[in-house]
Amino acid sequence: MATTAKVKVSAWGNSFGVRLPRKILLLADVKGDTELDVRVEKGALILTPQKSKRKTLKQLLKNVRPVSDPEIRAWINMKPVGKEIW
């Protein structure tokens, strides 16, 4: 059984967009930031969620910057002084 919804194409800057109802997204198991493949088939727009790809460690850490604050650096390099488990 197909579920349908009426949506409107709206201008967003120099592009156009469609807001998809939550009910439709839940049924399609589509979450925020999911990339969709878009194609036209016999005049119909077909949106297909891309399979989520596991990110590599390099991708996950690409925006991490080295610690430059001396107080934080000192805390990171601190050695245990008692029975702490680090």
KEROBA-521906 format. One record per residue (C-alpha): residue number from 1; x, y, z. Coordinates in pm, 1 decimal. Layout:
% KEROBA-521906
<pt nr="NUM" xx="X" yy="Y" zz="Z"/>
...
This chain:
% KEROBA-521906
<pt nr="1" xx="0.0" yy="0.0" zz="0.0"/>
<pt nr="2" xx="152.0" yy="328.8" zz="-111.2"/>
<pt nr="3" xx="144.6" yy="633.3" zz="111.1"/>
<pt nr="4" xx="119.8" yy="969.0" zz="-60.6"/>
<pt nr="5" xx="141.4" yy="1332.2" zz="42.9"/>
<pt nr="6" xx="100.8" yy="1663.6" zz="-132.4"/>
<pt nr="7" xx="404.1" yy="1888.5" zz="-111.7"/>
<pt nr="8" xx="495.1" yy="2216.9" zz="-276.0"/>
<pt nr="9" xx="813.8" yy="2309.4" zz="-460.9"/>
<pt nr="10" xx="953.4" yy="2629.9" zz="-307.1"/>
<pt nr="11" xx="1239.0" yy="2859.3" zz="-402.1"/>
<pt nr="12" xx="1546.2" yy="2839.2" zz="-174.5"/>
<pt nr="13" xx="1803.9" yy="3090.7" zz="-293.9"/>
<pt nr="14" xx="1898.6" yy="3000.0" zz="-651.8"/>
<pt nr="15" xx="1755.9" yy="2648.9" zz="-616.4"/>
<pt nr="16" xx="1424.8" yy="2486.8" zz="-538.9"/>
<pt nr="17" xx="1335.5" yy="2250.4" zz="-258.7"/>
<pt nr="18" xx="1060.9" yy="2025.6" zz="-130.3"/>
<pt nr="19" xx="983.1" yy="1970.6" zz="237.8"/>
<pt nr="20" xx="900.4" yy="1608.6" zz="301.9"/>
<pt nr="21" xx="646.9" yy="1520.3" zz="572.3"/>
<pt nr="22" xx="778.2" yy="1334.4" zz="877.3"/>
<pt nr="23" xx="533.3" yy="1048.1" zz="819.1"/>
<pt nr="24" xx="677.1" yy="985.6" zz="472.7"/>
<pt nr="25" xx="1036.4" yy="1000.7" zz="601.9"/>
<pt nr="26" xx="957.5" yy="756.9" zz="883.8"/>
<pt nr="27" xx="797.0" yy="510.9" zz="644.0"/>
<pt nr="28" xx="1100.3" yy="532.4" zz="414.0"/>
<pt nr="29" xx="1339.5" yy="508.5" zz="711.6"/>
<pt nr="30" xx="1508.6" yy="833.8" zz="604.6"/>
<pt nr="31" xx="1682.8" yy="1037.1" zz="873.3"/>
<pt nr="32" xx="1830.8" yy="1387.1" zz="877.1"/>
<pt nr="33" xx="2138.4" yy="1438.9" zz="658.3"/>
<pt nr="34" xx="2057.6" yy="1130.6" zz="449.3"/>
<pt nr="35" xx="2178.0" yy="1178.0" zz="93.5"/>
<pt nr="36" xx="1921.5" yy="1101.3" zz="-173.4"/>
<pt nr="37" xx="1974.9" yy="999.5" zz="-533.4"/>
<pt nr="38" xx="1731.7" yy="1190.4" zz="-755.7"/>
<pt nr="39" xx="1630.6" yy="1068.5" zz="-1100.2"/>
<pt nr="40" xx="1349.2" yy="1128.5" zz="-1345.7"/>
<pt nr="41" xx="1163.2" yy="826.7" zz="-1479.2"/>
<pt nr="42" xx="875.4" yy="871.5" zz="-1724.5"/>
<pt nr="43" xx="819.9" yy="1226.2" zz="-1596.2"/>
<pt nr="44" xx="822.0" yy="1121.9" zz="-1227.8"/>
<pt nr="45" xx="1082.0" yy="1232.4" zz="-973.1"/>
<pt nr="46" xx="1224.3" yy="933.0" zz="-789.1"/>
<pt nr="47" xx="1410.2" yy="990.8" zz="-460.8"/>
<pt nr="48" xx="1616.4" yy="698.1" zz="-334.5"/>
<pt nr="49" xx="1809.0" yy="710.3" zz="-5.4"/>
<pt nr="50" xx="2175.1" yy="622.4" zz="-46.0"/>
<pt nr="51" xx="2301.2" yy="342.4" zz="169.2"/>
<pt nr="52" xx="2480.9" yy="493.5" zz="466.6"/>
<pt nr="53" xx="2851.1" yy="435.4" zz="440.1"/>
<pt nr="54" xx="3060.2" yy="398.0" zz="751.4"/>
<pt nr="55" xx="3299.4" yy="688.5" zz="777.9"/>
<pt nr="56" xx="3669.0" yy="627.5" zz="806.8"/>
<pt nr="57" xx="3862.8" yy="750.7" zz="1108.3"/>
<pt nr="58" xx="4022.1" yy="1012.4" zz="882.5"/>
<pt nr="59" xx="3676.0" yy="1143.5" zz="780.6"/>
<pt nr="60" xx="3557.3" yy="1152.2" zz="1142.2"/>
<pt nr="61" xx="3864.8" yy="1344.3" zz="1256.8"/>
<pt nr="62" xx="3899.6" yy="1582.9" zz="961.3"/>
<pt nr="63" xx="3770.4" yy="1885.9" zz="1160.0"/>
<pt nr="64" xx="3956.2" yy="1810.0" zz="1482.8"/>
<pt nr="65" xx="4229.2" yy="2064.4" zz="1549.3"/>
<pt nr="66" xx="4535.9" yy="2019.4" zz="1771.1"/>
<pt nr="67" xx="4505.6" yy="2148.6" zz="2127.5"/>
<pt nr="68" xx="4684.8" yy="2482.0" zz="2160.6"/>
<pt nr="69" xx="4563.0" yy="2605.4" zz="2501.6"/>
<pt nr="70" xx="4853.4" yy="2546.1" zz="2748.6"/>
<pt nr="71" xx="4619.6" yy="2465.2" zz="3042.4"/>
<pt nr="72" xx="4433.0" yy="2200.6" zz="2842.7"/>
<pt nr="73" xx="4758.6" yy="2059.4" zz="2706.8"/>
<pt nr="74" xx="4894.3" yy="2030.7" zz="3063.8"/>
<pt nr="75" xx="4577.2" yy="1850.4" zz="3175.2"/>
<pt nr="76" xx="4600.0" yy="1606.0" zz="2883.3"/>
<pt nr="77" xx="4964.8" yy="1526.2" zz="2964.8"/>
<pt nr="78" xx="4899.0" yy="1488.2" zz="3339.2"/>
<pt nr="79" xx="5025.2" yy="1169.1" zz="3501.4"/>
<pt nr="80" xx="4832.3" yy="981.0" zz="3773.2"/>
<pt nr="81" xx="4926.9" yy="1083.2" zz="4129.0"/>
<pt nr="82" xx="4726.1" yy="828.9" zz="4323.8"/>
<pt nr="83" xx="4524.4" yy="521.6" zz="4237.4"/>
<pt nr="84" xx="4346.5" yy="678.4" zz="3938.6"/>
<pt nr="85" xx="4291.4" yy="463.2" zz="3635.2"/>
<pt nr="86" xx="4375.1" yy="652.3" zz="3313.6"/>
